[in-house]
Amino acid sequence: MTTSRLLVVGQGYVGLPLAMRAVEAGYDVVGLDVDEGRVKRLRDGDSFVEDVAPAVVAAALATGRSRITTDPDDAAGFDVAVVTVPTPMRAGRPDLSYIEDAAHAIGPLVTPGSLVVLESTTYPGTTDELFVPILERRSGLTVGRDVAVGYSPERIDPGNRTHTFATTPKIVSGITPSCLDRVDAFYATLVAATVRAGSTRVAELSKLVENTFRHVNVALVNELAMFARDLGIDVWETLDAAATKPFGFMRFSPGPGVGGHCLPIDPSYLSWAVEQRLGRPFRFVELANDVNDHMPSYVVDRLEHALQRRGVRLAEARVLLLGLAYKRNSSDARESPSLAVVELLAARGVDVAVADPHVVEDVVTAVAARRVTLDAEEVAAADAVVLLTDHDAFDGDVVVANARYVLDTRHRWSGDAVEHL
C-alpha cells in the first residue's frame, strides 16, 4: 500500500470519485476546490455527487488521510497532483482559464520528482502548449527531467453502476516516455486497466473522439425520429428491428437533446480546434450541434400541437415536466436539455412544474418553474406530463393512470394517453 501524498484539484463529478478511490488505495489525499460551499459540505461528510455516497466521504475522512480545502497552501508537499477542473465553452470558444489557474496555483508547489497529470477534457495540444509552460515557469523546473507531466482523459459516467472509475480502462500519456511510465504506474494503483497512448495529443483527441462519436450518432437518430413520425413510421420499433443485427450496428436512442459536459461541449472543442488550426469546419460536429440543440424546441412544438388537438392553448396550460438531470438516474443537470425545455415553456407563459428526486440543487431558480414531488394529484392537475429524464424513481403506473396526456421522450411508458417522441 502506498503512502504517497496526492493532490486532486477540483472536487466535482470527476475529482471527487478519483479522490475517494485514492484514499481507498492508501494515498494521503488533499482535495482542493474553490467552491467554499462544496468544501464545507464534503468536510461535513456529505456528498453532492450521486456516485459517491455520503458514507464513502465520511469513511475517507475517518481514515485521517482525506483533507478537503480551499487553500492552495494546504496542497504543499504533494508527490502526485491531478487536475480535474472544468473546461466550458464561452461564446463559442474553449475556456481554459480554470486549467491556467490550476497550473499557476500548483506550479510553485511542484518539487523535483513530482508527477502532475491533467484530466480535464480539452483540445489536442493543451497539455504541452499551455499546461507545461506555466508549470515550468512557476516551478523553475524542467518537465521530463525534473518533473513528470502527463494527460489522462476522464471517463466518468454519472449514474453508471457497472463501469465505475475503478473498472473503466484509463487512457494514460506523458510528455516523454519516462513521464508516461510514471503516469501509467500511478493509475495502475487505482484502476483495473490502463491503456498507453503514444502522446498527450493522442490522449486528448481520443476523449474528443469518444464523445463526438456519440454526439453524431445521437443527432442521427434524433433527426430520424422527426422524419419517421412525419412519414407515419414508429422510429422506436424501427430501431429495435435494426438492433437485432449482430454486427455493423450500434443502438442509439432519440431524446429531448443532449446534456452533461461531454456531448454539448466536447465535440465543439474538437470543431473549434480544427477550425483554428486548419481553417476548415468540422461539418459533422456542426450538423450534430444543429440537430441536438434543436431538440428541446421540437419537444415544445410537439407538446403545443398535442394540446391544440385537445383544445388547450399552450400559454394557458399547466405542464408537469419529469426530470431535470441530463441522464437517467443521475443528479447531474449540467447543460441538461430539460432546462432548455423549462425556459422555452416559461417564456411562453406556461405554468411549469418540474419533478426530479435526484437533482437536489435548485437549477431552475432563474425561470418561472415550481419544484414538486411526483404524485397522483400533481399528475391529475396537469394538462400534460412530459417525461424528459426516465429515472427509475418515477412511478409510471401513477402517471399513466392519472394523466390526461403524456409526451414520453424516452419511450418508457405506454397507454392510451401516452405519445412517444
BAPAKE-949215 format. One record per residue (C-alpha): residue number from 1; residue in one letter; chain; x, y negated, z negated. Coordinates in pm, whole numbers, plus 32768, in hexadecimal, padded with zeros to 4 digits. Layout:
{NUM; "A"; "A"; {X; Y; Z}}
...
END
This chain:
{1; "M"; "A"; {8000; 8000; 8000}}
{2; "T"; "A"; {8085; 7EAB; 8062}}
{3; "T"; "A"; {80AE; 7D88; 7F71}}
{4; "S"; "A"; {80E5; 7C81; 8080}}
{5; "R"; "A"; {8039; 7B32; 8060}}
{6; "L"; "A"; {7F40; 7AE6; 8175}}
{7; "L"; "A"; {7EAC; 7995; 81CC}}
{8; "V"; "A"; {7D66; 7993; 8291}}
{9; "V"; "A"; {7D11; 7839; 8319}}
{10; "G"; "A"; {7B98; 7828; 8342}}
{11; "Q"; "A"; {7A9E; 78EC; 8271}}
{12; "G"; "A"; {7985; 790F; 836A}}
{13; "Y"; "A"; {78F5; 7A32; 8430}}
{14; "V"; "A"; {7A54; 7A98; 849E}}
{15; "G"; "A"; {7B36; 7A33; 8381}}
{16; "L"; "A"; {7A69; 7AB5; 825E}}
{17; "P"; "A"; {7A4E; 7C20; 82D7}}
{18; "L"; "A"; {7BC3; 7C1A; 8322}}
{19; "A"; "A"; {7C14; 7B92; 81C8}}
{20; "M"; "A"; {7B39; 7C92; 8117}}
{21; "R"; "A"; {7BD0; 7DB1; 81DD}}
{22; "A"; "A"; {7D2E; 7D34; 818B}}
{23; "V"; "A"; {7CE3; 7D2D; 8016}}
{24; "E"; "A"; {7C64; 7E91; 8036}}
{25; "A"; "A"; {7DAA; 7EF0; 80E5}}
{26; "G"; "A"; {7E77; 7E62; 7FC6}}
{27; "Y"; "A"; {7ED8; 7D06; 803A}}
{28; "D"; "A"; {7EDB; 7BD4; 7F5B}}
{29; "V"; "A"; {7DF0; 7AF7; 8024}}
{30; "V"; "A"; {7DBB; 7981; 8027}}
{31; "G"; "A"; {7C87; 7915; 80E9}}
{32; "L"; "A"; {7CA2; 77A9; 815A}}
{33; "D"; "A"; {7B72; 76E8; 81D3}}
{34; "V"; "A"; {7B19; 7576; 81ED}}
{35; "D"; "A"; {79AA; 75B0; 8190}}
{36; "E"; "A"; {7993; 756F; 801A}}
{37; "G"; "A"; {7834; 75FF; 8000}}
{38; "R"; "A"; {78A0; 7740; 80AC}}
{39; "V"; "A"; {79D1; 7760; 7FCC}}
{40; "K"; "A"; {7903; 7729; 7E8F}}
{41; "R"; "A"; {780B; 782F; 7EFA}}
{42; "L"; "A"; {791D; 792E; 7F3C}}
{43; "R"; "A"; {79C9; 78DC; 7DF4}}
{44; "D"; "A"; {787E; 7929; 7D47}}
{45; "G"; "A"; {7882; 7A83; 7DE6}}
{46; "D"; "A"; {7778; 7A34; 7EE7}}
{47; "S"; "A"; {7786; 7A5F; 8061}}
{48; "F"; "A"; {76E3; 79A9; 8184}}
{49; "V"; "A"; {775B; 7AB1; 827C}}
{50; "E"; "A"; {7664; 7BCE; 8290}}
{51; "D"; "A"; {776E; 7CCE; 82EA}}
{52; "V"; "A"; {7823; 7C80; 81A3}}
{53; "A"; "A"; {7747; 7CD2; 8077}}
{54; "P"; "A"; {7766; 7BF8; 7F3F}}
{55; "A"; "A"; {77D8; 7D30; 7E87}}
{56; "V"; "A"; {7903; 7D48; 7F73}}
{57; "V"; "A"; {7965; 7BDF; 7F2B}}
{58; "A"; "A"; {793A; 7C14; 7DB4}}
{59; "A"; "A"; {7A09; 7D54; 7DC0}}
{60; "A"; "A"; {7B1F; 7CA0; 7E7E}}
{61; "L"; "A"; {7B26; 7B88; 7D7E}}
{62; "A"; "A"; {7B2E; 7C86; 7C65}}
{63; "T"; "A"; {7C72; 7D1A; 7CEA}}
{64; "G"; "A"; {7D26; 7BD3; 7CA6}}
{65; "R"; "A"; {7DB0; 7BE3; 7E09}}
{66; "S"; "A"; {7CAC; 7B03; 7EAF}}
{67; "R"; "A"; {7CB0; 7987; 7E97}}
{68; "I"; "A"; {7BD2; 789B; 7F5C}}
{69; "T"; "A"; {7C38; 772F; 7F73}}
{70; "T"; "A"; {7C1D; 75E7; 8032}}
{71; "D"; "A"; {7D80; 757C; 7FD3}}
{72; "P"; "A"; {7E90; 75D2; 80D4}}
{73; "D"; "A"; {7F96; 75BD; 7FBF}}
{74; "D"; "A"; {7EFB; 76F8; 7F2A}}
{75; "A"; "A"; {7F66; 77AF; 8065}}
{76; "A"; "A"; {80DB; 7782; 802E}}
{77; "G"; "A"; {81B1; 78B8; 8022}}
{78; "F"; "A"; {80F1; 798C; 811B}}
{79; "D"; "A"; {8192; 7AAA; 81D8}}
{80; "V"; "A"; {8082; 7ABB; 82E1}}
{81; "A"; "A"; {7F8B; 79B0; 8350}}
{82; "V"; "A"; {7E5E; 79EF; 8430}}
{83; "V"; "A"; {7DA1; 78C8; 84C6}}
{84; "T"; "A"; {7C2D; 7906; 8501}}
{85; "V"; "A"; {7BA4; 77A8; 8536}}
{86; "P"; "A"; {7A89; 773D; 8621}}
{87; "T"; "A"; {7AC7; 76DD; 878C}}
{88; "P"; "A"; {7988; 7631; 8803}}
{89; "M"; "A"; {793E; 758A; 894E}}
{90; "R"; "A"; {78FC; 7414; 893D}}
{91; "A"; "A"; {7882; 734F; 8A69}}
{92; "G"; "A"; {78E6; 746F; 8B4C}}
{93; "R"; "A"; {7A4A; 7484; 8ACA}}
{94; "P"; "A"; {7AEF; 7577; 89D6}}
{95; "D"; "A"; {7B26; 74DE; 887F}}
{96; "L"; "A"; {7C6A; 756A; 87F6}}
{97; "S"; "A"; {7C87; 746C; 86DF}}
{98; "Y"; "A"; {7C47; 7573; 85D3}}
{99; "I"; "A"; {7D68; 7644; 8658}}
{100; "E"; "A"; {7E47; 750F; 865E}}
{101; "D"; "A"; {7DE1; 74B1; 84FC}}
{102; "A"; "A"; {7E29; 7612; 8482}}
{103; "A"; "A"; {7F80; 7615; 8525}}
{104; "H"; "A"; {7FD4; 74C2; 848E}}
{105; "A"; "A"; {7F5F; 7534; 8337}}
{106; "I"; "A"; {801C; 767D; 8326}}
{107; "G"; "A"; {814E; 7618; 83F0}}
{108; "P"; "A"; {8209; 7583; 82C4}}
{109; "L"; "A"; {81B8; 76C1; 81FF}}
{110; "V"; "A"; {8254; 77AC; 82FE}}
{111; "T"; "A"; {8397; 7848; 8285}}
{112; "P"; "A"; {849A; 7923; 8333}}
{113; "G"; "A"; {840B; 7A7E; 8364}}
{114; "S"; "A"; {829F; 7A0B; 8361}}
{115; "L"; "A"; {819D; 7A91; 8453}}
{116; "V"; "A"; {808C; 79AA; 84DB}}
{117; "V"; "A"; {7F6D; 7A2E; 85AF}}
{118; "L"; "A"; {7E60; 796A; 8666}}
{119; "E"; "A"; {7D0D; 7A19; 8686}}
{120; "S"; "A"; {7C31; 78F9; 86F8}}
{121; "T"; "A"; {7B99; 792B; 8851}}
{122; "T"; "A"; {7C3E; 7848; 8950}}
{123; "Y"; "A"; {7CBD; 782E; 8AB5}}
{124; "P"; "A"; {7E05; 78CB; 8B2B}}
{125; "G"; "A"; {7F36; 7802; 8ACD}}
{126; "T"; "A"; {7EB5; 7773; 8985}}
{127; "T"; "A"; {7F9A; 7841; 88A6}}
{128; "D"; "A"; {80E0; 77FA; 8959}}
{129; "E"; "A"; {8094; 769B; 89DC}}
{130; "L"; "A"; {7FDB; 7600; 88B5}}
{131; "F"; "A"; {7FF1; 76D3; 877B}}
{132; "V"; "A"; {8162; 7730; 8784}}
{133; "P"; "A"; {81ED; 75D1; 87C7}}
{134; "I"; "A"; {812E; 7542; 869D}}
{135; "L"; "A"; {81A7; 7659; 85BA}}
{136; "E"; "A"; {8310; 7627; 8629}}
{137; "R"; "A"; {8302; 74AE; 85FA}}
{138; "R"; "A"; {825F; 74C5; 84A6}}
{139; "S"; "A"; {8338; 75E0; 8424}}
{140; "G"; "A"; {8485; 7591; 84C6}}
{141; "L"; "A"; {849E; 7703; 851E}}
{142; "T"; "A"; {84B4; 77B5; 866B}}
{143; "V"; "A"; {83A4; 78AB; 86CD}}
{144; "G"; "A"; {8432; 79F9; 8735}}
{145; "R"; "A"; {8570; 79C4; 866D}}
{146; "D"; "A"; {850D; 7940; 8516}}
{147; "V"; "A"; {8398; 7981; 8515}}
{148; "A"; "A"; {82AE; 7A6E; 85CF}}
{149; "V"; "A"; {8174; 79EF; 867D}}
{150; "G"; "A"; {8067; 7AAC; 8735}}
{151; "Y"; "A"; {7F00; 7AAB; 87AA}}
{152; "S"; "A"; {7DF1; 7BAA; 8759}}
{153; "P"; "A"; {7C91; 7B5A; 87D2}}
{154; "E"; "A"; {7B79; 7B8F; 86D9}}
{155; "R"; "A"; {7A7A; 7C9B; 8729}}
{156; "I"; "A"; {797F; 7C62; 8613}}
{157; "D"; "A"; {781C; 7CC8; 866E}}
{158; "P"; "A"; {772E; 7C3F; 8562}}
{159; "G"; "A"; {7635; 7D40; 84E9}}
{160; "N"; "A"; {76E6; 7E68; 8588}}
{161; "R"; "A"; {7702; 7F79; 8482}}
{162; "T"; "A"; {77B3; 8070; 8569}}
{163; "H"; "A"; {78C8; 7F9E; 8602}}
{164; "T"; "A"; {7953; 7EDD; 84DD}}
{165; "F"; "A"; {7A94; 7E14; 84BC}}
{166; "A"; "A"; {7B4E; 7F49; 8445}}
{167; "T"; "A"; {7AC7; 803E; 854A}}
{168; "T"; "A"; {7ADA; 7F63; 8682}}
{169; "P"; "A"; {7C24; 7F7B; 8746}}
{170; "K"; "A"; {7CEF; 7E3D; 871B}}
{171; "I"; "A"; {7DA7; 7DA0; 8840}}
{172; "V"; "A"; {7EFA; 7D1D; 87CE}}
{173; "S"; "A"; {8000; 7C49; 887C}}
{174; "G"; "A"; {8137; 7B82; 882D}}
{175; "I"; "A"; {8207; 7A63; 88B4}}
{176; "T"; "A"; {8330; 7B53; 88CC}}
{177; "P"; "A"; {834A; 7CD0; 88BC}}
{178; "S"; "A"; {83C0; 7CBB; 8754}}
{179; "C"; "A"; {8298; 7BD8; 8702}}
{180; "L"; "A"; {81AF; 7CDA; 879C}}
{181; "D"; "A"; {8244; 7DE8; 86BF}}
{182; "R"; "A"; {8201; 7D13; 858B}}
{183; "V"; "A"; {809A; 7CC7; 85F1}}
{184; "D"; "A"; {805A; 7E33; 8643}}
{185; "A"; "A"; {80E8; 7EAB; 84F7}}
{186; "F"; "A"; {8013; 7DB3; 8435}}
{187; "Y"; "A"; {7EC6; 7E0E; 84D4}}
{188; "A"; "A"; {7F18; 7F80; 84C0}}
{189; "T"; "A"; {7EEE; 7F59; 8347}}
{190; "L"; "A"; {7D8C; 7ED6; 8377}}
{191; "V"; "A"; {7CEA; 7F83; 84A1}}
{192; "A"; "A"; {7CCF; 80E2; 8529}}
{193; "A"; "A"; {7D72; 8096; 8679}}
{194; "T"; "A"; {7E36; 7F82; 8722}}
{195; "V"; "A"; {7E5C; 7F38; 8896}}
{196; "R"; "A"; {7FA0; 7E8F; 88FD}}
{197; "A"; "A"; {7F86; 7D7E; 8A06}}
{198; "G"; "A"; {80B4; 7D14; 8AD2}}
{199; "S"; "A"; {8092; 7BA2; 8A7F}}
{200; "T"; "A"; {7FC3; 7AB0; 89B3}}
{201; "R"; "A"; {7F24; 7A34; 8AF6}}
{202; "V"; "A"; {7EAE; 7B93; 8B4C}}
{203; "A"; "A"; {7E17; 7BB3; 89F2}}
{204; "E"; "A"; {7D73; 7A5B; 8A08}}
{205; "L"; "A"; {7CE0; 7AA8; 8B5D}}
{206; "S"; "A"; {7C69; 7C02; 8AF1}}
{207; "K"; "A"; {7B82; 7B65; 89EF}}
{208; "L"; "A"; {7AED; 7A7C; 8AF1}}
{209; "V"; "A"; {7AC3; 7B98; 8BEA}}
{210; "E"; "A"; {7A05; 7C6C; 8AEB}}
{211; "N"; "A"; {7907; 7B5C; 8AAB}}
{212; "T"; "A"; {78F2; 7ADD; 8C10}}
{213; "F"; "A"; {789B; 7C3F; 8C7B}}
{214; "R"; "A"; {7775; 7C44; 8B8B}}
{215; "H"; "A"; {770E; 7ADF; 8BDC}}
{216; "V"; "A"; {76FA; 7B20; 8D51}}
{217; "N"; "A"; {763C; 7C67; 8D2B}}
{218; "V"; "A"; {7545; 7BD3; 8C34}}
{219; "A"; "A"; {7506; 7ABA; 8D2B}}
{220; "L"; "A"; {74CB; 7BBC; 8E3A}}
{221; "V"; "A"; {73B6; 7C6E; 8D7B}}
{222; "N"; "A"; {7323; 7B26; 8CFF}}
{223; "E"; "A"; {72F7; 7AA8; 8E60}}
{224; "L"; "A"; {727F; 7C00; 8EC7}}
{225; "A"; "A"; {7174; 7BF2; 8DB6}}
{226; "M"; "A"; {70EB; 7AAC; 8E44}}
{227; "F"; "A"; {70E2; 7B2D; 8FA9}}
{228; "A"; "A"; {7059; 7C82; 8F4E}}
{229; "R"; "A"; {6F32; 7BE9; 8E98}}
{230; "D"; "A"; {6EDF; 7B0F; 8FC6}}
{231; "L"; "A"; {6EF2; 7C49; 909B}}
{232; "G"; "A"; {6E06; 7D02; 8FB2}}
{233; "I"; "A"; {6F11; 7DFC; 8F41}}
{234; "D"; "A"; {6F5C; 7E61; 8DD9}}
{235; "V"; "A"; {70CC; 7E05; 8DAD}}
{236; "W"; "A"; {70EC; 7ECD; 8C6B}}
{237; "E"; "A"; {7070; 800D; 8D0F}}
{238; "T"; "A"; {7157; 7FC2; 8E32}}
{239; "L"; "A"; {7286; 7FA3; 8D4F}}
{240; "D"; "A"; {7225; 80DF; 8C94}}
{241; "A"; "A"; {721C; 8199; 8DDE}}
{242; "A"; "A"; {736A; 810D; 8E53}}
{243; "A"; "A"; {740A; 8165; 8D04}}
{244; "T"; "A"; {73D1; 82D9; 8D43}}
{245; "K"; "A"; {74F1; 82D0; 8E39}}
{246; "P"; "A"; {7617; 836D; 8D7B}}
{247; "F"; "A"; {7722; 82AC; 8E39}}
{248; "G"; "A"; {7755; 8157; 8EDA}}
{249; "F"; "A"; {764E; 80A0; 8E0B}}
{250; "M"; "A"; {764F; 7FF6; 8CB8}}
{251; "R"; "A"; {7509; 7F8C; 8C16}}
{252; "F"; "A"; {74D3; 7E1C; 8BC3}}
{253; "S"; "A"; {7386; 7D8E; 8B4E}}
{254; "P"; "A"; {72D9; 7C42; 8B8F}}
{255; "G"; "A"; {7295; 7B4F; 8A76}}
{256; "P"; "A"; {724C; 79E3; 8A1D}}
{257; "G"; "A"; {73B3; 7979; 8A5E}}
{258; "V"; "A"; {750B; 79B5; 89CA}}
{259; "G"; "A"; {75A1; 793F; 8884}}
{260; "G"; "A"; {76BF; 795C; 878F}}
{261; "H"; "A"; {781A; 78DD; 87DC}}
{262; "C"; "A"; {7865; 79DF; 88E5}}
{263; "L"; "A"; {7776; 79CF; 8A0B}}
{264; "P"; "A"; {7713; 785F; 8A0D}}
{265; "I"; "A"; {7879; 77E8; 89D1}}
{266; "D"; "A"; {798A; 78DF; 8A34}}
{267; "P"; "A"; {793C; 7900; 8BA9}}
{268; "S"; "A"; {793C; 7783; 8BC0}}
{269; "Y"; "A"; {7A9B; 7782; 8B2C}}
{270; "L"; "A"; {7B07; 7863; 8C49}}
{271; "S"; "A"; {7A4F; 7794; 8D4E}}
{272; "W"; "A"; {7AEA; 7652; 8CC7}}
{273; "A"; "A"; {7C48; 76E7; 8CCB}}
{274; "V"; "A"; {7C21; 7762; 8E31}}
{275; "E"; "A"; {7BA3; 760B; 8EA1}}
{276; "Q"; "A"; {7CC0; 7556; 8DEF}}
{277; "R"; "A"; {7DD8; 763C; 8E5D}}
{278; "L"; "A"; {7D66; 769E; 8FB9}}
{279; "G"; "A"; {7C72; 758D; 901C}}
{280; "R"; "A"; {7B66; 768A; 9076}}
{281; "P"; "A"; {7A18; 76D5; 8FD0}}
{282; "F"; "A"; {79D3; 7826; 8F30}}
{283; "R"; "A"; {788B; 7857; 8FE5}}
{284; "F"; "A"; {7816; 798E; 8F2E}}
{285; "V"; "A"; {7834; 78E0; 8DDD}}
{286; "E"; "A"; {778A; 77A2; 8E53}}
{287; "L"; "A"; {7667; 7869; 8EE5}}
{288; "A"; "A"; {7647; 793B; 8DAA}}
{289; "N"; "A"; {7646; 77FD; 8CD7}}
{290; "D"; "A"; {7531; 776E; 8DAC}}
{291; "V"; "A"; {7457; 78A4; 8D8D}}
{292; "N"; "A"; {748D; 78E5; 8C1B}}
{293; "D"; "A"; {746F; 7777; 8BB8}}
{294; "H"; "A"; {731E; 776D; 8C68}}
{295; "M"; "A"; {7286; 7892; 8BAA}}
{296; "P"; "A"; {71FE; 77CD; 8A7E}}
{297; "S"; "A"; {7144; 76EA; 8B74}}
{298; "Y"; "A"; {70C0; 781D; 8C27}}
{299; "V"; "A"; {703F; 78A7; 8ADC}}
{300; "V"; "A"; {6F88; 7761; 8A96}}
{301; "D"; "A"; {6EF7; 775D; 8BF7}}
{302; "R"; "A"; {6E7A; 78C3; 8BCE}}
{303; "L"; "A"; {6DE0; 7869; 8A81}}
{304; "E"; "A"; {6D35; 7735; 8B0E}}
{305; "H"; "A"; {6C9B; 77F8; 8C30}}
{306; "A"; "A"; {6C23; 790B; 8B48}}
{307; "L"; "A"; {6B7C; 7811; 8A61}}
{308; "Q"; "A"; {6ADB; 775F; 8B88}}
{309; "R"; "A"; {6A3E; 78A7; 8BF2}}
{310; "R"; "A"; {69A9; 78B6; 8A94}}
{311; "G"; "A"; {6929; 7753; 8AA2}}
{312; "V"; "A"; {6A2E; 76C1; 89B5}}
{313; "R"; "A"; {6B0B; 7598; 8A08}}
{314; "L"; "A"; {6C74; 75C8; 89A0}}
{315; "A"; "A"; {6C86; 7473; 88F7}}
{316; "E"; "A"; {6B5D; 74D2; 881C}}
{317; "A"; "A"; {6BD5; 7631; 87CE}}
{318; "R"; "A"; {6C57; 76CA; 868E}}
{319; "V"; "A"; {6D7B; 77AE; 86E5}}
{320; "L"; "A"; {6E33; 78A4; 8606}}
{321; "L"; "A"; {6F96; 78F1; 8676}}
{322; "L"; "A"; {703C; 7A2C; 85F2}}
{323; "G"; "A"; {71B6; 7A21; 85DA}}
{324; "L"; "A"; {72B3; 790A; 85C1}}
{325; "A"; "A"; {73EE; 79DF; 85D6}}
{326; "Y"; "A"; {7483; 7A14; 872B}}
{327; "K"; "A"; {7484; 7B8F; 8706}}
{328; "R"; "A"; {73CA; 7CA4; 8657}}
{329; "N"; "A"; {7402; 7CE0; 84E3}}
{330; "S"; "A"; {74FD; 7BC3; 84CA}}
{331; "S"; "A"; {74FF; 7A7E; 8405}}
{332; "D"; "A"; {75CD; 79CD; 8510}}
{333; "A"; "A"; {7508; 78B1; 85B1}}
{334; "R"; "A"; {762B; 780B; 8664}}
{335; "E"; "A"; {75C0; 7796; 87C0}}
{336; "S"; "A"; {7484; 7868; 879B}}
{337; "P"; "A"; {7388; 7847; 88B7}}
{338; "S"; "A"; {727B; 784C; 87AB}}
{339; "L"; "A"; {72E8; 76F1; 873E}}
{340; "A"; "A"; {72C1; 7675; 88A2}}
{341; "V"; "A"; {7160; 7704; 88AD}}
{342; "V"; "A"; {710E; 7656; 8763}}
{343; "E"; "A"; {718B; 750A; 87EB}}
{344; "L"; "A"; {70D1; 752D; 8935}}
{345; "L"; "A"; {6F89; 757C; 8887}}
{346; "A"; "A"; {6FB3; 746B; 8782}}
{347; "A"; "A"; {6FF5; 7370; 8897}}
{348; "R"; "A"; {6EA3; 73D0; 892B}}
{349; "G"; "A"; {6DF3; 738C; 87E1}}
{350; "V"; "A"; {6DB6; 74FA; 8790}}
{351; "D"; "A"; {6D75; 7561; 8627}}
{352; "V"; "A"; {6E9F; 764E; 8602}}
{353; "A"; "A"; {6EDA; 7746; 84EA}}
{354; "V"; "A"; {700D; 7824; 84E3}}
{355; "A"; "A"; {705C; 795F; 8420}}
{356; "D"; "A"; {71AC; 7A09; 83F4}}
{357; "P"; "A"; {7204; 7ACF; 82B9}}
{358; "H"; "A"; {7374; 7ADD; 8318}}
{359; "V"; "A"; {73C1; 7970; 835E}}
{360; "V"; "A"; {73C9; 78CC; 8209}}
{361; "E"; "A"; {7466; 7784; 8276}}
{362; "D"; "A"; {7373; 7676; 82E1}}
{363; "V"; "A"; {73CE; 765A; 844F}}
{364; "V"; "A"; {728B; 75B3; 84C1}}
{365; "T"; "A"; {728E; 747B; 83E7}}
{366; "A"; "A"; {72CD; 739B; 8512}}
{367; "V"; "A"; {7184; 73F9; 85BA}}
{368; "A"; "A"; {7018; 7412; 8553}}
{369; "A"; "A"; {7001; 757F; 84ED}}
{370; "R"; "A"; {6F8F; 762D; 83B0}}
{371; "R"; "A"; {7041; 7759; 8318}}
{372; "V"; "A"; {6F45; 7866; 82B9}}
{373; "T"; "A"; {6F3A; 79D4; 8256}}
{374; "L"; "A"; {6EA4; 7AC6; 834E}}
{375; "D"; "A"; {6D57; 7B48; 82CC}}
{376; "A"; "A"; {6BFB; 7B90; 834F}}
{377; "E"; "A"; {6B79; 7A37; 82F0}}
{378; "E"; "A"; {6C8A; 797D; 83AF}}
{379; "V"; "A"; {6C5B; 7A5B; 84DE}}
{380; "A"; "A"; {6AE1; 7A32; 84E2}}
{381; "A"; "A"; {6AFE; 78B7; 84C1}}
{382; "A"; "A"; {6BD8; 7898; 85F5}}
{383; "D"; "A"; {6B58; 786B; 8756}}
{384; "A"; "A"; {6C8B; 792C; 87CA}}
{385; "V"; "A"; {6DA9; 79F3; 8737}}
{386; "V"; "A"; {6EF6; 79FC; 87EE}}
{387; "L"; "A"; {6FF4; 7B09; 8798}}
{388; "L"; "A"; {7149; 7A73; 87E0}}
{389; "T"; "A"; {722A; 7B4E; 8707}}
{390; "D"; "A"; {71BD; 7CB4; 86C7}}
{391; "H"; "A"; {7229; 7CE2; 855F}}
{392; "D"; "A"; {71CD; 7E31; 84C7}}
{393; "A"; "A"; {7139; 7D6E; 83A3}}
{394; "F"; "A"; {701D; 7CED; 847B}}
{395; "D"; "A"; {6EE6; 7DC4; 844B}}
{396; "G"; "A"; {6E64; 7DFD; 85A9}}
{397; "D"; "A"; {6D26; 7EA3; 852E}}
{398; "V"; "A"; {6CC8; 7D65; 846F}}
{399; "V"; "A"; {6D0D; 7C90; 85A0}}
{400; "V"; "A"; {6C56; 7D65; 869D}}
{401; "A"; "A"; {6B29; 7D98; 85B8}}
{402; "N"; "A"; {6AF7; 7C27; 8569}}
{403; "A"; "A"; {6B7D; 7B5C; 868E}}
{404; "R"; "A"; {6AA2; 7ABC; 8796}}
{405; "Y"; "A"; {6BC5; 7AC1; 888A}}
{406; "V"; "A"; {6D2E; 7B39; 8878}}
{407; "L"; "A"; {6E48; 7AE3; 8967}}
{408; "D"; "A"; {6F4C; 7BEF; 8920}}
{409; "T"; "A"; {7095; 7B85; 89BF}}
{410; "R"; "A"; {7147; 7CC1; 8945}}
{411; "H"; "A"; {7052; 7DD1; 89B6}}
{412; "R"; "A"; {702A; 7E4B; 8850}}
{413; "W"; "A"; {6EB1; 7E69; 8825}}
{414; "S"; "A"; {6D80; 7ECB; 88F2}}
{415; "G"; "A"; {6C0C; 7E84; 88DD}}
{416; "D"; "A"; {6AED; 7DDB; 898E}}
{417; "A"; "A"; {6B5A; 7C82; 891B}}
{418; "V"; "A"; {6CCE; 7CBC; 895F}}
{419; "E"; "A"; {6D7A; 7C3B; 8A96}}
{420; "H"; "A"; {6EE7; 7C7F; 8AE1}}
{421; "L"; "A"; {6FEC; 7B97; 8B73}}
END
